[in-house]
Amino acid sequence: MTPTFDPTDPETALDPYPAYAALRDAGPVWYSPAMNLHFITRHADVHEAWRDRRLGSDFGDRPGFDAGAQPWRSGDYPAFARFERWDLLAIEPPDHTMLRRLVLTAFTPRAVEAQRARIDRSVEAALEAAGERGSLDIVRDLAEPLSLGVICDLIGVPEAERAGVIDLSHAVVAMYEPDPAATAKARADEAAGEFLDLVHALIADRRADSADDLLTALTVAEAGGRRLDDDQIASTAMVLLMAGHEASVNAAANGVAAFARHPAEWQAVVSGAVRPAVAIEEVLRWDPPLQYFHRWVLDDGITIGGPDGIAIPRGQRVALMIGSANRDGRRFDEPDAFRAGRGETAHLSFGGGIHFCLGAPLARLELEVLFAALARRFRRFELLEGVERRAGFQFRGYSRLPIAVDDVHDEGPGPGIVGDAGR
Ligand code: HEM
């Protein structure tokens, strides 16, 4: 029987993994006529697709492509289009190469590691406040303020502007869902405009008065003897601000929810048998916060699933299914089992190829410190009433994840988080 799959169906979005298994078994590619989209579901194929330069994030001005699949190309969403023009995720070489190189000069491993103490302080303060209050929502009280604070500090967004960034960010990324409603698209455009205004104002401030932050670094960075213009800097800062918290927050919440369902696995972390740096890789594999990304088939001759696989013609759109690839039994032993100590980093949660997640070291650091701190305090996680899943399919996580704080323990130093040894 041919399986069916509808990512816009809330039931499917709640637990897509059984549906993924059926798609993987049926073949390497599953085509949805309704969405005119080819889903690539097996690990080896998704891994390879990310590296195939005949698959692009953008089709530029090539004729014969369905611009309707990217609403912002219609002219109806001008602010969103202005953001997309220099959105690192959506552009291709040579623009992408130039911009990514400049951003990477600021995102060095040293600069990221330098955030460790700050991240630790922020997590400790949030957990202490939760203890005093007697309540803890993993999303609102811990993960969101942590990731937002770190990326805003790095970029240079003042405290007063930070609360607005979360709402704008959620509204903007709704445009990437499989089939956004007209109201969501209109709001995404409006939010993109407000977000760009905010960042442009900050750029003007930095040009007048420099600071020790990424925004200032981007205003003075040079590529091929030329400086970036304000539109390039604004889109770059905006994508970093969004990518810098959306996925990390969901990963933290998905991890706590996973451990709540698997108390023995959490015990292994609490006892120090499994280090947090190892455990977070399983969290990222088992329930990834980003479920898929799109690519366009830019050339003829693309075949998925090996030489005898399925040909996909030029002009078509494919979905690289991270959530499915991470549960592929062809790559992972007992893929549906959540094993904190699995020690596998071959999951595809950070993508691959030229768009490989630029923030992966930062995301890993935040998650490692966060789970280490939780392990020092919580013997188990008990989810409370009021758990709320985040709507949508691509961004998988929770909007609220309250847990009981009456089981806080205080027994010695708990698991170590020394460097990244043994990751
Ligand atoms: C657990 C957290 C995270 C996950 C799972 C994640 C996942 C991903 C994935 C799958 C991609 C590739 C998208 C594609 O190929 O189209 C990506 C790209 C990207 N990520 Fe992350 N990300 C996370 C955290 C972060 C953080 C903290 C930052 C900010 C510093 C960040 C910044 C970026 C940027 C700028 C790109 C685009 C890179 C490019 O196009 O060259 N991400 N991320």
Boltz pocket constraint, residues with backbone or C-beta under 6 A from the ligand:
constraints:
  - pocket:
      binder: B
      contacts: [[A, 57], [A, 88], [A, 89], [A, 90], [A, 100], [A, 151], [A, 239], [A, 240], [A, 243], [A, 244], [A, 245], [A, 247], [A, 248], [A, 251], [A, 289], [A, 290], [A, 293], [A, 294], [A, 348], [A, 349], [A, 350], [A, 351], [A, 352], [A, 354], [A, 355], [A, 356], [A, 357], [A, 358], [A, 359], [A, 360], [A, 362], [A, 363]]
      max_distance: 6.0
